[in-house]
Amino acid sequence: MAGESLAVQLLKVNVSNKCKGVTTIKGINDQFNYEDEKGDDKEKDRPWVACGQAKNYNELAYIYDTYLKPYIEKGTFSEEKAIRALCETCHEMGKKRKSRVRFYKKLSDKLGVKIPSK
């Protein structure tokens, strides 16, 4: 943490505490309230990532299954590390929807792999 501002250090401690003990996607979802403001309009919703669950669609589960699970199966990183990285990325990017490009970049950096933002 050397060279980081006190505010950045406090944010990291706060995020770490919120994600400590979180072992499932549901555990992350439960920390976020999410209302799907775009409804079923997938085109308008595409640029954003939501950390909460909306109706029957869970975006974090999609990201996990599509992009992270193959790396877990190859042994690149553990399921625990993937869940923690998702949790930390959600909290570090704020309470509302997150830019998909920025979210995938931050998650990629945390895990040391390339996650395409399409």
PyMOL CGO cylinders between C-alpha atoms (Angstrom):
from pymol import cmd
from pymol.cgo import CYLINDER

trace = [
    CYLINDER, 0.00, 0.00, 0.00, 3.04, 2.24, -0.05, 0.3, 1, 1, 1, 1, 1, 1,
    CYLINDER, 3.04, 2.24, -0.05, 2.55, 5.33, -2.17, 0.3, 1, 1, 1, 1, 1, 1,
    CYLINDER, 2.55, 5.33, -2.17, -1.26, 5.12, -2.09, 0.3, 1, 1, 1, 1, 1, 1,
    CYLINDER, -1.26, 5.12, -2.09, -3.37, 7.86, -0.59, 0.3, 1, 1, 1, 1, 1, 1,
    CYLINDER, -3.37, 7.86, -0.59, -5.08, 7.26, 2.73, 0.3, 1, 1, 1, 1, 1, 1,
    CYLINDER, -5.08, 7.26, 2.73, -8.46, 7.29, 0.97, 0.3, 1, 1, 1, 1, 1, 1,
    CYLINDER, -8.46, 7.29, 0.97, -7.36, 4.49, -1.40, 0.3, 1, 1, 1, 1, 1, 1,
    CYLINDER, -7.36, 4.49, -1.40, -5.97, 2.47, 1.51, 0.3, 1, 1, 1, 1, 1, 1,
    CYLINDER, -5.97, 2.47, 1.51, -9.24, 2.86, 3.46, 0.3, 1, 1, 1, 1, 1, 1,
    CYLINDER, -9.24, 2.86, 3.46, -11.29, 1.83, 0.41, 0.3, 1, 1, 1, 1, 1, 1,
    CYLINDER, -11.29, 1.83, 0.41, -9.22, -1.34, 0.03, 0.3, 1, 1, 1, 1, 1, 1,
    CYLINDER, -9.22, -1.34, 0.03, -9.66, -2.24, 3.71, 0.3, 1, 1, 1, 1, 1, 1,
    CYLINDER, -9.66, -2.24, 3.71, -13.41, -1.57, 3.48, 0.3, 1, 1, 1, 1, 1, 1,
    CYLINDER, -13.41, -1.57, 3.48, -13.76, -3.67, 0.32, 0.3, 1, 1, 1, 1, 1, 1,
    CYLINDER, -13.76, -3.67, 0.32, -11.66, -6.45, 1.85, 0.3, 1, 1, 1, 1, 1, 1,
    CYLINDER, -11.66, -6.45, 1.85, -13.93, -6.53, 4.91, 0.3, 1, 1, 1, 1, 1, 1,
    CYLINDER, -13.93, -6.53, 4.91, -17.10, -6.65, 2.77, 0.3, 1, 1, 1, 1, 1, 1,
    CYLINDER, -17.10, -6.65, 2.77, -15.75, -9.56, 0.74, 0.3, 1, 1, 1, 1, 1, 1,
    CYLINDER, -15.75, -9.56, 0.74, -14.23, -11.52, 3.62, 0.3, 1, 1, 1, 1, 1, 1,
    CYLINDER, -14.23, -11.52, 3.62, -16.08, -14.80, 3.97, 0.3, 1, 1, 1, 1, 1, 1,
    CYLINDER, -16.08, -14.80, 3.97, -18.06, -14.40, 0.73, 0.3, 1, 1, 1, 1, 1, 1,
    CYLINDER, -18.06, -14.40, 0.73, -17.90, -17.78, -1.01, 0.3, 1, 1, 1, 1, 1, 1,
    CYLINDER, -17.90, -17.78, -1.01, -20.75, -17.67, -3.54, 0.3, 1, 1, 1, 1, 1, 1,
    CYLINDER, -20.75, -17.67, -3.54, -22.24, -15.48, -6.25, 0.3, 1, 1, 1, 1, 1, 1,
    CYLINDER, -22.24, -15.48, -6.25, -25.37, -15.23, -4.08, 0.3, 1, 1, 1, 1, 1, 1,
    CYLINDER, -25.37, -15.23, -4.08, -23.21, -13.86, -1.28, 0.3, 1, 1, 1, 1, 1, 1,
    CYLINDER, -23.21, -13.86, -1.28, -22.14, -11.05, -3.60, 0.3, 1, 1, 1, 1, 1, 1,
    CYLINDER, -22.14, -11.05, -3.60, -25.65, -10.49, -5.00, 0.3, 1, 1, 1, 1, 1, 1,
    CYLINDER, -25.65, -10.49, -5.00, -27.05, -10.15, -1.48, 0.3, 1, 1, 1, 1, 1, 1,
    CYLINDER, -27.05, -10.15, -1.48, -24.81, -7.12, -0.85, 0.3, 1, 1, 1, 1, 1, 1,
    CYLINDER, -24.81, -7.12, -0.85, -26.35, -5.14, -3.73, 0.3, 1, 1, 1, 1, 1, 1,
    CYLINDER, -26.35, -5.14, -3.73, -29.88, -3.88, -4.39, 0.3, 1, 1, 1, 1, 1, 1,
    CYLINDER, -29.88, -3.88, -4.39, -30.62, -3.92, -8.09, 0.3, 1, 1, 1, 1, 1, 1,
    CYLINDER, -30.62, -3.92, -8.09, -33.61, -2.79, -10.09, 0.3, 1, 1, 1, 1, 1, 1,
    CYLINDER, -33.61, -2.79, -10.09, -33.49, -3.43, -13.81, 0.3, 1, 1, 1, 1, 1, 1,
    CYLINDER, -33.49, -3.43, -13.81, -34.22, 0.05, -15.13, 0.3, 1, 1, 1, 1, 1, 1,
    CYLINDER, -34.22, 0.05, -15.13, -33.93, -1.07, -18.75, 0.3, 1, 1, 1, 1, 1, 1,
    CYLINDER, -33.93, -1.07, -18.75, -36.39, -3.94, -18.43, 0.3, 1, 1, 1, 1, 1, 1,
    CYLINDER, -36.39, -3.94, -18.43, -35.90, -6.61, -21.06, 0.3, 1, 1, 1, 1, 1, 1,
    CYLINDER, -35.90, -6.61, -21.06, -34.06, -4.26, -23.44, 0.3, 1, 1, 1, 1, 1, 1,
    CYLINDER, -34.06, -4.26, -23.44, -30.77, -6.18, -23.76, 0.3, 1, 1, 1, 1, 1, 1,
    CYLINDER, -30.77, -6.18, -23.76, -29.27, -3.65, -26.22, 0.3, 1, 1, 1, 1, 1, 1,
    CYLINDER, -29.27, -3.65, -26.22, -29.55, -0.74, -23.78, 0.3, 1, 1, 1, 1, 1, 1,
    CYLINDER, -29.55, -0.74, -23.78, -28.34, -2.91, -20.91, 0.3, 1, 1, 1, 1, 1, 1,
    CYLINDER, -28.34, -2.91, -20.91, -25.32, -4.42, -22.73, 0.3, 1, 1, 1, 1, 1, 1,
    CYLINDER, -25.32, -4.42, -22.73, -22.77, -1.71, -21.74, 0.3, 1, 1, 1, 1, 1, 1,
    CYLINDER, -22.77, -1.71, -21.74, -23.43, -2.28, -18.03, 0.3, 1, 1, 1, 1, 1, 1,
    CYLINDER, -23.43, -2.28, -18.03, -22.72, -4.92, -15.38, 0.3, 1, 1, 1, 1, 1, 1,
    CYLINDER, -22.72, -4.92, -15.38, -25.02, -5.30, -12.37, 0.3, 1, 1, 1, 1, 1, 1,
    CYLINDER, -25.02, -5.30, -12.37, -23.75, -6.97, -9.22, 0.3, 1, 1, 1, 1, 1, 1,
    CYLINDER, -23.75, -6.97, -9.22, -27.21, -7.64, -7.81, 0.3, 1, 1, 1, 1, 1, 1,
    CYLINDER, -27.21, -7.64, -7.81, -29.61, -10.17, -9.26, 0.3, 1, 1, 1, 1, 1, 1,
    CYLINDER, -29.61, -10.17, -9.26, -32.56, -9.01, -11.37, 0.3, 1, 1, 1, 1, 1, 1,
    CYLINDER, -32.56, -9.01, -11.37, -35.53, -11.37, -11.68, 0.3, 1, 1, 1, 1, 1, 1,
    CYLINDER, -35.53, -11.37, -11.68, -34.25, -14.62, -13.14, 0.3, 1, 1, 1, 1, 1, 1,
    CYLINDER, -34.25, -14.62, -13.14, -31.01, -13.28, -14.68, 0.3, 1, 1, 1, 1, 1, 1,
    CYLINDER, -31.01, -13.28, -14.68, -27.79, -13.20, -12.70, 0.3, 1, 1, 1, 1, 1, 1,
    CYLINDER, -27.79, -13.20, -12.70, -25.03, -11.36, -14.51, 0.3, 1, 1, 1, 1, 1, 1,
    CYLINDER, -25.03, -11.36, -14.51, -22.27, -12.38, -12.12, 0.3, 1, 1, 1, 1, 1, 1,
    CYLINDER, -22.27, -12.38, -12.12, -23.21, -16.04, -12.60, 0.3, 1, 1, 1, 1, 1, 1,
    CYLINDER, -23.21, -16.04, -12.60, -22.98, -15.49, -16.37, 0.3, 1, 1, 1, 1, 1, 1,
    CYLINDER, -22.98, -15.49, -16.37, -19.51, -13.89, -16.04, 0.3, 1, 1, 1, 1, 1, 1,
    CYLINDER, -19.51, -13.89, -16.04, -18.38, -16.68, -13.71, 0.3, 1, 1, 1, 1, 1, 1,
    CYLINDER, -18.38, -16.68, -13.71, -19.69, -19.52, -15.89, 0.3, 1, 1, 1, 1, 1, 1,
    CYLINDER, -19.69, -19.52, -15.89, -18.60, -18.02, -19.22, 0.3, 1, 1, 1, 1, 1, 1,
    CYLINDER, -18.60, -18.02, -19.22, -15.24, -16.46, -18.45, 0.3, 1, 1, 1, 1, 1, 1,
    CYLINDER, -15.24, -16.46, -18.45, -13.92, -17.58, -15.06, 0.3, 1, 1, 1, 1, 1, 1,
    CYLINDER, -13.92, -17.58, -15.06, -14.91, -21.24, -14.80, 0.3, 1, 1, 1, 1, 1, 1,
    CYLINDER, -14.91, -21.24, -14.80, -12.66, -22.34, -17.70, 0.3, 1, 1, 1, 1, 1, 1,
    CYLINDER, -12.66, -22.34, -17.70, -9.66, -20.80, -15.90, 0.3, 1, 1, 1, 1, 1, 1,
    CYLINDER, -9.66, -20.80, -15.90, -10.67, -22.52, -12.65, 0.3, 1, 1, 1, 1, 1, 1,
    CYLINDER, -10.67, -22.52, -12.65, -10.94, -25.86, -14.44, 0.3, 1, 1, 1, 1, 1, 1,
    CYLINDER, -10.94, -25.86, -14.44, -7.44, -25.34, -15.93, 0.3, 1, 1, 1, 1, 1, 1,
    CYLINDER, -7.44, -25.34, -15.93, -6.07, -24.52, -12.47, 0.3, 1, 1, 1, 1, 1, 1,
    CYLINDER, -6.07, -24.52, -12.47, -5.13, -20.94, -13.37, 0.3, 1, 1, 1, 1, 1, 1,
    CYLINDER, -5.13, -20.94, -13.37, -6.80, -19.72, -10.17, 0.3, 1, 1, 1, 1, 1, 1,
    CYLINDER, -6.80, -19.72, -10.17, -9.19, -21.10, -7.55, 0.3, 1, 1, 1, 1, 1, 1,
    CYLINDER, -9.19, -21.10, -7.55, -12.95, -20.69, -7.27, 0.3, 1, 1, 1, 1, 1, 1,
    CYLINDER, -12.95, -20.69, -7.27, -12.35, -18.78, -4.03, 0.3, 1, 1, 1, 1, 1, 1,
    CYLINDER, -12.35, -18.78, -4.03, -10.05, -16.31, -5.79, 0.3, 1, 1, 1, 1, 1, 1,
    CYLINDER, -10.05, -16.31, -5.79, -12.57, -15.83, -8.64, 0.3, 1, 1, 1, 1, 1, 1,
    CYLINDER, -12.57, -15.83, -8.64, -15.45, -15.13, -6.22, 0.3, 1, 1, 1, 1, 1, 1,
    CYLINDER, -15.45, -15.13, -6.22, -13.33, -12.75, -4.18, 0.3, 1, 1, 1, 1, 1, 1,
    CYLINDER, -13.33, -12.75, -4.18, -12.22, -10.89, -7.34, 0.3, 1, 1, 1, 1, 1, 1,
    CYLINDER, -12.22, -10.89, -7.34, -15.84, -10.53, -8.48, 0.3, 1, 1, 1, 1, 1, 1,
    CYLINDER, -15.84, -10.53, -8.48, -16.86, -9.26, -5.04, 0.3, 1, 1, 1, 1, 1, 1,
    CYLINDER, -16.86, -9.26, -5.04, -13.99, -6.77, -4.81, 0.3, 1, 1, 1, 1, 1, 1,
    CYLINDER, -13.99, -6.77, -4.81, -14.57, -5.50, -8.34, 0.3, 1, 1, 1, 1, 1, 1,
    CYLINDER, -14.57, -5.50, -8.34, -18.25, -4.91, -7.61, 0.3, 1, 1, 1, 1, 1, 1,
    CYLINDER, -18.25, -4.91, -7.61, -17.49, -2.93, -4.45, 0.3, 1, 1, 1, 1, 1, 1,
    CYLINDER, -17.49, -2.93, -4.45, -14.58, -0.98, -5.89, 0.3, 1, 1, 1, 1, 1, 1,
    CYLINDER, -14.58, -0.98, -5.89, -16.73, 0.26, -8.77, 0.3, 1, 1, 1, 1, 1, 1,
    CYLINDER, -16.73, 0.26, -8.77, -19.56, 1.65, -6.64, 0.3, 1, 1, 1, 1, 1, 1,
    CYLINDER, -19.56, 1.65, -6.64, -23.22, 0.92, -5.97, 0.3, 1, 1, 1, 1, 1, 1,
    CYLINDER, -23.22, 0.92, -5.97, -24.87, 1.49, -9.33, 0.3, 1, 1, 1, 1, 1, 1,
    CYLINDER, -24.87, 1.49, -9.33, -24.37, -0.26, -12.66, 0.3, 1, 1, 1, 1, 1, 1,
    CYLINDER, -24.37, -0.26, -12.66, -20.78, -0.62, -13.75, 0.3, 1, 1, 1, 1, 1, 1,
    CYLINDER, -20.78, -0.62, -13.75, -19.29, -0.03, -17.19, 0.3, 1, 1, 1, 1, 1, 1,
    CYLINDER, -19.29, -0.03, -17.19, -18.79, -3.49, -18.70, 0.3, 1, 1, 1, 1, 1, 1,
    CYLINDER, -18.79, -3.49, -18.70, -15.46, -2.53, -20.29, 0.3, 1, 1, 1, 1, 1, 1,
    CYLINDER, -15.46, -2.53, -20.29, -14.10, -1.10, -17.01, 0.3, 1, 1, 1, 1, 1, 1,
    CYLINDER, -14.10, -1.10, -17.01, -15.52, -3.99, -14.95, 0.3, 1, 1, 1, 1, 1, 1,
    CYLINDER, -15.52, -3.99, -14.95, -13.95, -6.66, -17.18, 0.3, 1, 1, 1, 1, 1, 1,
    CYLINDER, -13.95, -6.66, -17.18, -10.63, -4.76, -17.25, 0.3, 1, 1, 1, 1, 1, 1,
    CYLINDER, -10.63, -4.76, -17.25, -10.48, -4.49, -13.46, 0.3, 1, 1, 1, 1, 1, 1,
    CYLINDER, -10.48, -4.49, -13.46, -11.47, -8.15, -13.06, 0.3, 1, 1, 1, 1, 1, 1,
    CYLINDER, -11.47, -8.15, -13.06, -8.86, -9.18, -15.66, 0.3, 1, 1, 1, 1, 1, 1,
    CYLINDER, -8.86, -9.18, -15.66, -6.18, -7.23, -13.79, 0.3, 1, 1, 1, 1, 1, 1,
    CYLINDER, -6.18, -7.23, -13.79, -7.11, -8.83, -10.46, 0.3, 1, 1, 1, 1, 1, 1,
    CYLINDER, -7.11, -8.83, -10.46, -6.96, -12.35, -11.84, 0.3, 1, 1, 1, 1, 1, 1,
    CYLINDER, -6.96, -12.35, -11.84, -4.09, -11.90, -14.29, 0.3, 1, 1, 1, 1, 1, 1,
    CYLINDER, -4.09, -11.90, -14.29, -6.08, -13.12, -17.30, 0.3, 1, 1, 1, 1, 1, 1,
    CYLINDER, -6.08, -13.12, -17.30, -7.82, -11.50, -20.28, 0.3, 1, 1, 1, 1, 1, 1,
    CYLINDER, -7.82, -11.50, -20.28, -11.61, -11.36, -20.03, 0.3, 1, 1, 1, 1, 1, 1,
    CYLINDER, -11.61, -11.36, -20.03, -13.07, -10.05, -23.30, 0.3, 1, 1, 1, 1, 1, 1,
    CYLINDER, -13.07, -10.05, -23.30, -15.59, -7.23, -22.93, 0.3, 1, 1, 1, 1, 1, 1,
    CYLINDER, -15.59, -7.23, -22.93, -17.12, -7.79, -26.39, 0.3, 1, 1, 1, 1, 1, 1,
]
cmd.load_cgo(trace, "trace")
